[in-house]
Amino acid sequence: MSAYKVVFLDIDGTILRPDHTIQDSTKTAIKRLQKQGIIVFLATGRPLHEIKELGEELNITSFIAYNGAYAIFEGEEIFKETMPSKDVTRFLEIAQLENHQLVFYTHEKNVFSSREPEIVQRFIDTFHLKQNAIYSPAINQEVLGITIMTDQELASRHYQEFKEIHFTTVNVKGLTNCLDVIRDHVNKGVAVKAVLDRLGLSPESAIAFGDGMNDKEMLMTVGEGFAMGNGHPDLFQYANRKTTDVEDNGIYNGLALLGLM
């Protein structure tokens, strides 16, 4: 029986290639993990309502979404933490001042500050977002995550008043100046720890794969943290292993290194 019990997989740039397809080797790897009784989680910055179809395709029913603000294991909610309403309001004020666009992720919708700017449509098209709405203050108590949409370099400098928040670039071509808003105490690593505690598993029994800086805490929390070959250059220092590119069997090859394929 394998010493590894759970694997956490980022989606964009890790499972999904730039053309939003999945390599056959990745599908094979996931099936082989499941046949060994190893639990597979999707762990993503995406909202839960936008990844269920992918979960169905891969026969995965456990998720970490919203960059760690929500975790669910086979239908059981393990972790959920919304953002303070005052922070939601302040982000919107700054974004309007700087001509940035925001998407607020709730449990059911992707709520956009505006649908008109070209970058918003580019963002929607890139991630194939479907459950979209326009912002109203009624959602302020329901926000699980935020992405800042802009083509402006170093846009995070305008949001430095938030002391327990950091920003990670969206590691997708054409959107690399967009920023995911990550709370220091709510991230993929925190959610992974909550999952491990709930399942009674040690970090040493867990594996994770990621390519973006929003995966940093996750890779540091598990025993075997793999940075994809196409990962952000700053990510590699936080991973104890490196695998090949998302277009070169990265997940399969990484698991093979551990004797799981």
Buried (B, 14 or more C-beta within 10 A) or exposed (E): EEEBBBBBBBBBBBBBBBEEEBBEBBBBBBEBBBEEEBBBBBBBBBBBBBBBEBBEEBEBBBBBBBBBBBBBBEEEEBBBBBBEBEBBEBBBEBBEEBEBBBBBBBBEBBBBBEEEBEBBEBBBEBBEBEEBBEBEEEBBEBBBBBBBBBBBEEBBEBBEEBEEBBBBBBBBEBBEBBBBBBBEEBBBBBBBBBBBEEBEBEBEBBBBBBBBBBBBBBBBBBBBBBBBBBBBEEBBEBBEBBBBBBBBBBBBBBBBEBEBB
